[in-house]
């Protein structure tokens, strides 16, 4: 079982989510809102290239460890060093409510995820 080593939580990670915001005309639009700024660790696992709409896309998969939070799901977005990472899975390590293992993807050839 993996234990929480708080010394390795040395990166400032911003947690964001899409929320419905009403603009000045009364229309509902989706906008990224900051949920929290936390300490965590983030490192790449592998890279992959694939064809999408007849052009090569590259995707880098990362793993992130954070202290346990209930408000992180697959609709969340992690931001670190100006890059956005889309959350693909969230695991409660050991079901102890102490640490989360988050798998996420960074799309390197797309402007919008």
C-alpha positions as CSV (number, residue, x, y, z in Angstrom):
1,X,0.0,0.0,0.0
2,X,1.3,3.4,-0.9
3,X,1.7,5.9,1.9
4,X,1.4,9.7,1.7
5,X,4.9,11.3,1.6
6,X,4.1,15.0,2.1
7,X,7.7,16.0,1.2
8,X,7.0,15.0,-2.5
9,X,3.9,17.2,-2.7
10,X,6.0,20.1,-3.9
11,X,4.1,21.5,-6.9
12,X,1.3,24.1,-6.7
13,X,-1.6,22.7,-8.7
14,X,-4.7,24.7,-9.5
15,X,-8.0,22.7,-9.6
16,X,-10.6,24.1,-12.0
17,X,-14.0,23.1,-13.2
18,X,-16.6,24.2,-15.8
19,X,-19.4,26.2,-14.3
20,X,-22.5,27.8,-15.8
21,X,-22.1,31.6,-15.6
22,X,-24.8,34.0,-16.6
23,X,-23.5,36.9,-18.7
24,X,-24.8,40.5,-18.9
25,X,-27.4,39.5,-21.5
26,X,-28.9,36.7,-19.2
27,X,-27.5,33.9,-21.3
28,X,-25.9,30.9,-19.6
29,X,-22.3,30.1,-20.7
30,X,-19.7,27.7,-19.4
31,X,-16.5,29.1,-18.0
32,X,-13.6,27.7,-16.2
33,X,-13.6,28.6,-12.5
34,X,-10.9,28.0,-9.9
35,X,-12.0,25.5,-7.3
36,X,-8.8,25.4,-5.2
37,X,-5.1,25.7,-5.3
38,X,-3.4,22.7,-3.6
39,X,0.0,21.1,-3.2
40,X,0.6,17.9,-5.1
41,X,3.0,16.0,-7.3
42,X,2.7,15.5,-11.1
43,X,4.8,13.5,-13.4
44,X,4.5,12.1,-17.0
45,X,3.9,8.4,-17.6
46,X,4.0,8.0,-21.3
47,X,3.3,9.8,-24.6
48,X,1.1,8.7,-27.5
49,X,0.5,9.9,-31.0
50,X,-2.8,9.3,-32.8
51,X,-4.7,10.5,-35.9
52,X,-7.7,12.7,-35.3
53,X,-9.5,14.5,-38.1
54,X,-6.6,13.6,-40.5
55,X,-3.9,15.3,-38.5
56,X,-1.5,13.9,-36.0
57,X,-2.3,14.6,-32.4
58,X,0.0,13.8,-29.4
59,X,-1.2,13.1,-25.9
60,X,0.9,12.9,-22.9
61,X,-0.5,11.0,-19.9
62,X,0.4,12.1,-16.4
63,X,-0.1,10.8,-12.9
64,X,-0.9,13.2,-10.0
65,X,-1.0,12.6,-6.3
66,X,-3.0,15.0,-4.0
67,X,-4.3,14.9,-0.5
68,X,-7.8,13.5,-0.4
69,X,-10.6,15.8,-1.5
70,X,-14.2,14.9,-2.3
71,X,-14.7,17.6,-5.0
72,X,-12.4,16.2,-7.7
73,X,-14.0,14.1,-10.5
74,X,-13.5,13.5,-14.2
75,X,-15.0,16.9,-15.0
76,X,-12.2,18.6,-13.2
77,X,-9.1,20.2,-14.9
78,X,-5.7,20.5,-13.3
79,X,-3.4,23.4,-14.2
80,X,0.3,23.4,-13.5
81,X,3.0,25.6,-15.1
82,X,0.5,27.1,-17.6
83,X,-0.6,23.7,-18.9
84,X,-4.1,22.2,-18.6
85,X,-4.6,18.5,-17.8
86,X,-7.9,16.8,-18.3
87,X,-8.7,14.3,-15.5
88,X,-9.5,10.8,-16.8
89,X,-9.8,8.9,-13.5
90,X,-9.6,9.6,-9.7
91,X,-8.7,6.8,-7.3
92,X,-8.9,6.9,-3.5
93,X,-5.7,5.1,-2.6
94,X,-6.4,2.2,-0.2
95,X,-9.9,3.7,0.4
96,X,-8.4,5.5,3.4
97,X,-9.5,9.0,2.4
98,X,-5.9,10.3,2.8
99,X,-4.5,10.4,-0.8
100,X,-5.9,10.6,-4.3
101,X,-4.2,9.1,-7.4
102,X,-5.3,11.1,-10.5
103,X,-4.7,10.0,-14.0
104,X,-4.8,12.9,-16.5
105,X,-4.0,13.8,-20.1
106,X,-2.3,16.8,-21.6
107,X,-3.1,17.4,-25.3
108,X,-0.1,19.0,-26.8
109,X,-1.4,19.8,-30.4
110,X,-4.8,21.2,-29.5
111,X,-5.7,24.8,-28.4
112,X,-8.9,23.7,-26.6
113,X,-9.4,20.5,-24.8
